[in-house]
């Protein structure tokens, strides 16, 4: 998993719930054609709680497609501005740390 923008909503949700993809602690508002509360609740319920789009739509009295649009558009904006990113596995970070240490030359 290297690029969050290539993932569909279900794969992205799975990555977030498995702590392989970052998710903001406070959900920013991106989609202008929905209320801030509906957007925030829909995004949190879908990505963090694992609710289906159908269940969210039923709860708030909207169509499944409208809720899907909100969540999908929010995902697109969140990835574009860096709120959602793939978290590298521990071994990749160790490799990066070793490479940085090898290239470091102290000033004389």
N, CA, C and O of each residue as an XYZ file, in Angstrom:
432
protein
N       0.853     -1.169      0.000
C       0.000      0.000      0.000
C       0.903      1.237      0.000
O       1.593      1.508      0.983
N       0.893      1.975     -1.093
C       1.797      3.112     -1.164
C       1.091      4.424     -1.438
O       1.616      5.480     -1.087
N      -0.080      4.395     -2.053
C      -0.752      5.634     -2.416
C      -2.228      5.556     -2.037
O      -2.982      4.772     -2.613
N      -2.633      6.369     -1.067
C      -4.010      6.336     -0.585
C      -5.011      6.780     -1.649
O      -6.169      6.366     -1.608
N      -4.591      7.608     -2.595
C      -5.525      8.117     -3.606
C      -5.992      7.032     -4.571
O      -7.014      7.203     -5.236
N      -5.267      5.921     -4.660
C      -5.675      4.846     -5.563
C      -6.636      3.867     -4.902
O      -7.169      2.981     -5.571
N      -6.862      4.010     -3.615
C      -7.724      3.082     -2.887
C      -9.185      3.505     -2.964
O      -9.500      4.695     -2.962
N     -10.057      2.533     -3.030
C     -11.484      2.792     -2.945
C     -11.872      3.052     -1.495
O     -11.055      2.874     -0.592
N     -13.096      3.466     -1.273
C     -13.541      3.764      0.087
C     -13.420      2.562      1.027
O     -12.928      2.724      2.144
N     -13.852      1.357      0.619
C     -13.726      0.225      1.557
C     -12.278     -0.100      1.923
O     -11.984     -0.403      3.080
N     -11.371     -0.038      0.941
C      -9.968     -0.333      1.228
C      -9.356      0.743      2.122
O      -8.562      0.445      3.014
N      -9.732      1.982      1.875
C      -9.227      3.085      2.696
C      -9.723      2.934      4.133
O      -8.956      3.103      5.080
N     -11.002      2.616      4.289
C     -11.560      2.422      5.633
C     -10.834      1.287      6.349
O     -10.517      1.407      7.532
N     -10.571      0.200      5.650
C      -9.869     -0.935      6.253
C      -8.468     -0.509      6.712
O      -8.045     -0.862      7.812
N      -7.755      0.239      5.881
C      -6.427      0.713      6.246
C      -6.444      1.641      7.447
O      -5.562      1.566      8.303
N      -7.428      2.507      7.518
C      -7.560      3.430      8.650
C      -7.844      2.640      9.924
O      -7.233      2.896     10.962
N      -8.755      1.695      9.853
C      -9.131      0.924     11.032
C      -8.018     -0.013     11.494
O      -7.989     -0.422     12.655
N      -7.100     -0.354     10.585
C      -5.943     -1.194     10.942
C      -4.708     -0.360     11.277
O      -3.619     -0.909     11.448
N      -4.868      0.959     11.371
C      -3.780      1.892     11.676
C      -2.641      1.821     10.666
O      -1.473      1.970     11.024
N      -2.986      1.595      9.409
C      -2.005      1.607      8.336
C      -2.089      2.890      7.524
O      -1.227      3.173      6.693
N      -3.136      3.657      7.776
C      -3.363      4.932      7.092
C      -3.759      5.948      8.151
O      -4.579      5.659      9.023
N      -3.171      7.147      8.075
C      -3.467      8.185      9.063
C      -4.866      8.747      8.854
O      -5.409      8.694      7.750
N      -5.442      9.283      9.922
C      -6.762      9.913      9.872
C      -6.729     11.073     10.855
O      -6.235     10.915     11.971
N      -7.250     12.245     10.462
C      -7.165     13.409     11.359
C      -8.012     13.236     12.617
O      -9.097     12.657     12.571
N      -7.502     13.746     13.742
C      -8.241     13.632     14.996
C      -9.483     14.523     14.993
O     -10.483     14.207     15.638
N      -9.412     15.617     14.277
C     -10.595     16.464     14.082
C     -10.896     16.491     12.587
O     -10.027     16.803     11.774
N     -12.125     16.162     12.239
C     -12.506     16.051     10.831
C     -12.726     17.451     10.260
O     -13.655     18.146     10.672
N     -11.881     17.872      9.315
C     -12.076     19.186      8.700
C     -13.234     19.157      7.698
O     -13.564     18.107      7.147
N     -13.839     20.315      7.472
C     -14.943     20.396      6.513
C     -14.378     20.739      5.143
O     -13.656     21.725      4.993
N     -14.702     19.932      4.151
C     -14.272     20.167      2.779
C     -15.442     20.346      1.826
O     -15.425     21.238      0.977
N     -16.458     19.504      1.962
C     -17.576     19.475      1.018
C     -18.532     20.612      1.340
O     -19.060     20.691      2.449
N     -18.751     21.480      0.384
C     -19.570     22.669      0.639
C     -21.064     22.450      0.420
O     -21.876     23.275      0.841
N     -21.435     21.356     -0.230
C     -22.852     21.157     -0.523
C     -23.575     20.347      0.552
O     -24.690     19.874      0.331
N     -22.944     20.189      1.713
C     -23.606     19.515      2.834
C     -23.303     20.285      4.113
O     -22.355     21.068      4.179
N     -24.129     20.045      5.125
C     -23.890     20.728      6.397
C     -22.625     20.166      7.055
O     -22.236     19.024      6.809
N     -22.003     20.976      7.881
C     -20.767     20.555      8.553
C     -21.026     19.355      9.458
O     -20.210     18.435      9.513
N     -22.143     19.355     10.161
C     -22.461     18.243     11.060
C     -22.666     16.944     10.297
O     -22.144     15.900     10.686
N     -23.434     17.010      9.201
C     -23.676     15.806      8.410
C     -22.370     15.270      7.843
O     -22.134     14.062      7.855
N     -21.530     16.156      7.350
C     -20.250     15.752      6.778
C     -19.369     15.093      7.842
O     -18.830     14.009      7.622
N     -19.227     15.736      8.970
C     -18.385     15.233     10.050
C     -18.890     13.876     10.543
O     -18.113     12.931     10.679
N     -20.186     13.786     10.808
C     -20.747     12.534     11.319
C     -20.652     11.415     10.291
O     -20.329     10.279     10.636
N     -20.930     11.729      9.041
C     -20.870     10.705      7.992
C     -19.456     10.157      7.851
O     -19.260      8.944      7.764
N     -18.477     11.048      7.828
C     -17.079     10.641      7.671
C     -16.620      9.816      8.873
O     -15.979      8.779      8.701
N     -16.939     10.261     10.070
C     -16.539      9.518     11.268
C     -17.220      8.156     11.344
O     -16.579      7.149     11.642
N     -18.520      8.131     11.072
C     -19.234      6.856     11.144
C     -18.722      5.879     10.092
O     -18.581      4.687     10.365
N     -18.445      6.377      8.897
C     -17.995      5.494      7.828
C     -16.578      4.982      8.080
O     -16.349      3.772      8.093
N     -15.641      5.883      8.278
C     -14.241      5.471      8.375
C     -13.857      4.906      9.739
O     -13.103      3.935      9.804
N     -14.349      5.480     10.815
C     -13.907      5.063     12.144
C     -14.793      3.994     12.773
O     -14.300      3.080     13.433
N     -16.099      4.111     12.566
C     -17.012      3.163     13.196
C     -17.386      1.990     12.296
O     -17.949      1.000     12.763
N     -17.072      2.101     11.002
C     -17.339      0.996     10.087
C     -18.774      0.898      9.606
O     -19.183     -0.147      9.100
N     -19.550      1.972      9.755
C     -20.934      1.948      9.290
C     -20.963      1.917      7.771
O     -20.058      2.433      7.115
N     -21.991      1.318      7.220
C     -22.185      1.337      5.773
C     -22.801      2.673      5.370
O     -23.413      3.364      6.184
N     -22.629      3.019      4.107
C     -23.234      4.248      3.582
C     -24.752      4.156      3.702
O     -25.418      5.147      4.001
N     -25.290      2.975      3.469
C     -26.740      2.760      3.571
C     -27.244      3.041      4.984
O     -28.279      3.685      5.157
N     -26.524      2.567      5.988
C     -26.926      2.760      7.383
C     -26.858      4.239      7.768
O     -27.740      4.740      8.465
N     -25.826      4.929      7.322
C     -25.699      6.363      7.611
C     -26.838      7.127      6.937
O     -27.448      8.009      7.542
N     -27.118      6.782      5.685
C     -28.196      7.449      4.940
C     -29.537      7.253      5.640
O     -30.330      8.189      5.748
N     -29.780      6.060      6.103
C     -31.037      5.778      6.799
C     -31.123      6.571      8.097
O     -32.178      7.109      8.434
N     -30.020      6.642      8.819
C     -30.024      7.365     10.102
C     -30.348      8.850      9.918
O     -31.110      9.420     10.699
N     -29.769      9.479      8.881
C     -29.940     10.915      8.698
C     -31.019     11.289      7.682
O     -31.285     12.472      7.473
N     -31.637     10.299      7.052
C     -32.748     10.572      6.146
C     -32.338     11.083      4.773
O     -33.067     11.863      4.161
N     -31.187     10.655      4.285
C     -30.719     11.040      2.952
C     -30.567      9.792      2.094
O     -30.654      8.668      2.589
N     -30.342     10.004      0.809
C     -30.130      8.852     -0.067
C     -28.726      8.293      0.145
O     -27.811      9.004      0.562
N     -28.581      7.018     -0.148
C     -27.290      6.354     -0.035
C     -26.260      7.030     -0.937
O     -25.101      7.194     -0.555
N     -26.690      7.416     -2.128
C     -25.787      8.054     -3.077
C     -25.289      9.408     -2.560
O     -24.119      9.745     -2.747
N     -26.155     10.179     -1.917
C     -25.762     11.486     -1.394
C     -24.692     11.328     -0.307
O     -23.708     12.068     -0.293
N     -24.881     10.372      0.596
C     -23.899     10.131      1.651
C     -22.598      9.630      1.040
O     -21.518     10.044      1.461
N     -22.688      8.739      0.048
C     -21.483      8.255     -0.629
C     -20.721      9.416     -1.261
O     -19.493      9.469     -1.184
N     -21.450     10.353     -1.890
C     -20.802     11.530     -2.495
C     -20.056     12.341     -1.449
O     -18.920     12.756     -1.676
N     -20.684     12.569     -0.310
C     -20.057     13.348      0.764
C     -18.772     12.675      1.222
O     -17.727     13.320      1.312
N     -18.845     11.385      1.509
C     -17.683     10.652      2.019
C     -16.581     10.577      0.954
O     -15.404     10.764      1.265
N     -16.955     10.309     -0.286
C     -15.975     10.181     -1.353
C     -15.290     11.524     -1.651
O     -14.077     11.571     -1.851
N     -16.056     12.592     -1.679
C     -15.485     13.914     -1.932
C     -14.583     14.330     -0.762
O     -13.519     14.914     -0.974
N     -15.006     14.031      0.460
C     -14.185     14.345      1.624
C     -12.853     13.600      1.536
O     -11.796     14.176      1.794
N     -12.910     12.320      1.172
C     -11.690     11.510      1.017
C     -10.742     12.152      0.019
O      -9.545     12.270      0.280
N     -11.271     12.563     -1.113
C     -10.442     13.154     -2.170
C      -9.720     14.406     -1.670
O      -8.520     14.568     -1.892
N     -10.450     15.279     -1.001
C      -9.843     16.512     -0.476
C      -8.850     16.213      0.649
O      -7.775     16.811      0.698
N      -9.196     15.303      1.541
C      -8.320     14.972      2.674
C      -6.987     14.408      2.198
O      -5.944     14.710      2.778
N      -7.012     13.601      1.160
C      -5.774     13.048      0.608
C      -4.972     14.150     -0.077
O      -3.750     14.210      0.056
N      -5.665     15.022     -0.808
C      -4.978     16.082     -1.553
C      -4.218     17.037     -0.634
O      -3.134     17.500     -0.989
N      -4.769     17.335      0.536
C      -4.097     18.271      1.440
C      -3.238     17.578      2.499
O      -2.608     18.246      3.318
N      -3.210     16.245      2.487
C      -2.302     15.518      3.363
C      -2.853     15.050      4.686
O      -2.088     14.585      5.531
N      -4.161     15.156      4.904
C      -4.733     14.658      6.155
C      -4.733     13.138      6.205
O      -4.653     12.550      7.284
N      -4.821     12.503      5.047
C      -4.811     11.050      4.970
C      -3.567     10.629      4.207
O      -3.360     11.030      3.062
N      -2.739      9.812      4.858
C      -1.506      9.326      4.256
C      -1.262      7.894      4.695
O      -1.645      7.494      5.794
N      -0.627      7.135      3.831
C      -0.233      5.774      4.189
C       0.898      5.864      5.208
O       1.853      6.619      5.024
N       0.781      5.095      6.274
C       1.819      5.051      7.308
C       2.808      3.967      6.906
O       2.422      2.810      6.741
N       4.077      4.324      6.747
C       5.056      3.313      6.335
C       5.230      2.252      7.419
O       5.122      2.556      8.607
N       5.497      1.009      7.017
C       5.723     -0.047      8.012
C       7.016      0.214      8.789
O       7.890      0.933      8.305
N       7.146     -0.358      9.981
C       8.330     -0.111     10.817
C       9.650     -0.410     10.113
O      10.625      0.315     10.306
N       9.697     -1.457      9.309
C      10.961     -1.789      8.641
C      11.382     -0.698      7.662
O      12.578     -0.472      7.475
N      10.423     -0.019      7.036
C      10.759      1.059      6.105
C      11.359      2.245      6.852
O      12.281      2.897      6.362
N      10.833      2.516      8.034
C      11.375      3.610      8.839
C      12.782      3.280      9.324
O      13.641      4.160      9.383
N      13.020      2.020      9.670
C      14.360      1.610     10.108
C      15.351      1.760      8.961
O      16.474      2.218      9.170
N      14.947      1.376      7.745
C      15.809      1.538      6.572
C      16.120      3.012      6.333
O      17.254      3.365      6.009
N      15.126      3.863      6.490
C      15.304      5.302      6.292
C      16.265      5.874      7.333
O      17.121      6.700      7.016
N      16.112      5.427      8.571
C      16.991      5.903      9.642
C      18.447      5.490      9.375
O      19.367      6.286      9.567
N      18.646      4.247      8.932
C      20.005      3.785      8.612
C      20.600      4.570      7.448
O      21.780      4.920      7.476
N      19.804      4.847      6.439
C      20.290      5.601      5.267
C      20.658      7.029      5.669
O      21.659      7.572      5.201
N      19.845      7.635      6.538
C      20.134      9.003      6.988
C      21.411      9.024      7.810
O      22.222      9.940      7.672
N      21.602      8.017      8.671
C      22.806      7.963      9.512
C      24.045      7.743      8.655
O      25.105      8.297      8.948
N      23.928      6.947      7.608
C      25.078      6.655      6.738
C      25.484      7.879      5.931
O      26.664      8.046      5.621
N      24.535      8.731      5.589
C      24.857      9.886      4.764
C      25.235     11.128      5.591
O      25.654     12.144      5.037
N      25.085     11.036      6.907
C      25.397     12.175      7.777
C      26.910     12.287      7.959
O      27.592     11.325      8.313
N      27.400     13.486      7.706
C      28.823     13.767      7.896
C      28.928     14.976      8.817
O      28.554     16.085      8.436
N      29.439     14.764     10.036
C      29.524     15.893     10.972
C      30.498     16.967     10.457
O      31.499     16.666      9.807
N      30.175     18.198     10.764
C      31.034     19.331     10.361
C      32.329     19.278     11.164
O      32.317     18.979     12.358
N      33.420     19.563     10.516
C      34.728     19.525     11.193
C      35.116     20.853     11.771
O      36.185     20.978     12.369
